[in-house]
Amino acid sequence: MIETSRRIEHFFLKKDCLLVQLNASGQVLRVDSTILDKAEVGEESSKKDQAYEERLKDIIEHSGLSTLQQSACLEMKKEERLRAIVDNVGKSNTPGEQVQNVISVAMLSEGWDAKNVTHILGLRAFTSQLLCEQVIGRGLRRTAYEKDGEGRFLPEYVNVIGVPFTFLPHEGEGPPPPPPLPKTPVESLSERGEFKIVWPNVLRIEEVLNPVLTVDWLSVQALTLEPKMTPTAAEMAPTLAGIQDVTKVTMIDLQSHAENFRFQHLVFHASRKAYESLNSKSWKGEKHILIFQIIRIVEQFLNSDKLIIASLFHQEELRKRILLAMTIDRIVQHICQFIRQTNTQRLEPVFDRDSPIGSTADMRTWYTSKPCHPTLKSQISHAVFDSGWESAALFALDHDGLVQAYAKNDHLDFYVLYLFNGAIRKYYPDYLIRLRNGKVLVLEIKGQANDESKAKRAALARWILAVNANGGFGQWCHDEVTSDSGIRDILAKHNEM
C-alpha cells in the first residue's frame, strides 16, 4: 500500500488528474507510517526520503506564509517540519493551510486530522464494518454551527467513495443536498494590534474585610502650640556621686538638632509610637497598614485649621518646621484621641491560573454564513449582526471619534459568572469598547427585561467593582442601550466621567 500511495502521489504531481485543482504540487501531501517513523527516530535520509523532503519544502513555500515564517519552518528538524504540516491541514496561517489532497496509508493511526474534509476515497480492502465507520468519521467533523429557523444545526455533507457503508444516508437516497452557503472567515488580524482589547478571566469574586482608621473631624478639638512653652536649648553637666559639676556645664542647642531631622522621618516615628498606644486597645489590623493610615491622618491634621500656632514669628516656614519637630509627639498624641477603627469591605477578583488574561488577539478563526459587518476599529475582521439595530450600532462604533477600539463579544470567550435559580451560569455581554479617555466600556444591547437579566446586570456591576479595585486592568464601566439612537449618548456620558 505504501508503494501504491507513491503512485497516486505521482499521478497528481504529473498533472494527470482531470481536476486541475488537485494537481498543484504545493497542495498534495502523502503521509504513511514509514515516513513518520523515519522522521521521528532521525534516520538518515535515502534518495527517496530526500525527494520527500523537497516535497515538504515545496508545500511550505506555497503555504502563503510570510518569508520569515517560511524560514522558521525550513530551519526545523525534518520530523518537526513534517508534524507542522500534518497537524495543521487546512488551518489558517499554518504550513498546512493550502493542503487540499491528503494521501494516507493508515489514516486512523497517523495522527492527522482536519475539519474541512469534503471527499473520502477508499482504495484498500476493508476487513470490518467498524473500520468503515472510523474511516467515514474522518469526514464528520462539523465546521459551522449556524441554525435554521427551527433551531437545528444546518446539515453538512461529505462524499464517500469506495467505502462500503449503509448505516448513514448516501447518494441515491432522497433528494440531493443543497449547495453550501457562502461563508465569511471571521479572524483576528495581527496587523491591527492597536485595536487589541484585553480583559481578566475572573473565576470568582471574594469579599475581604479591611481595617480602616477614620476621624470625625468635626469633633476634633483644636490644638494650640505656644512657642514659649517649647524649649529650644538645654544645659547638661556631668554628675559624679550624685552631685553635678556646674563648672563643666555645656549647652545643647535643640533647635540646631531639629534642623538636621527630616520632618517626615519624625512623623513616622511619632506615628509608630501612637500605634503602639492604640494597639493596647486590641485594635486589629496589620501593623504597617495602620501606621501608614495614622501618618496620613497626622499630615491631614497638620495642614488643617485645627492646629493653631500662637506666634506670627513662627509662621515662617523654617521656624514652623522646627516648632512642629519639637512638639511632634504632643501633636500625634492629641490626634490619636479622635481616631476610630472601622471595617470596610472590598471586592477582590480571583483570576484563572491557567489563563488569567483574555485578548482579542487570541481568538481562533471561525466561519459564518450570517450577515456580517467589515470592521474598521476592531482587531476582529468582521462582526455578525442579527438586526438593523445592531448594524447601526456597529456603524456608530466604527465612526464615532469617542471610540478608540471595540470588539463584538462573539467567539471571544469573555464572560461574567452569575447565579440564577441555584445554578452558576455564564453571561456574555455584547460589546467591549475602549473609549478615548482610556476606559473600557462593557455594553449590552438590551433584550427582554426579566429576573435573569437583572441577575446578569448585578453580576456585571460586581465584576466591574472588583476589577477596578484591583487596579491592574485600568478603569472599566458598563451600560446598556435601550434605543437605536442611544449609543452615542452612552459613549459621551462615559467619556466625561
Secondary structure by P-SEA (a helix, b strand, c coil): caaaaaaaaaaaaacccccccccccccbbbbcaaaaaaaaacccccaaaaaaaaaaaaaaaaccccaaaaaaaaaccaaaaaaaaaacccccccccccccbbbbccccccccccccccbbbbccccccaaaaaaaaccccccccccccccccccbbbbbbcccccccccccccccccccccbbbbbbbbccccccbbbbbbccbbbbbbbbbbbbccccbbbbbbbccccccbbbbbbbccccccccbbbbbcaaaaaaaccaaaaaaaaaaaaaaaaacccccccaaaaaaaaaaaaaaaaacccccccccccccaaaaaaaaaacaaaaaaaaaaabbbbbbbbbbbbccccccccccccccbbbbcccccccccccccbbbbccaaaaaaaaaaacccccccccccccccbbbbbbcccbbbbbbccccccccccbbbbccccccccaaaaaaaaaaaaaaaaaaaacccccccccccccccaaaaaaaaaaac
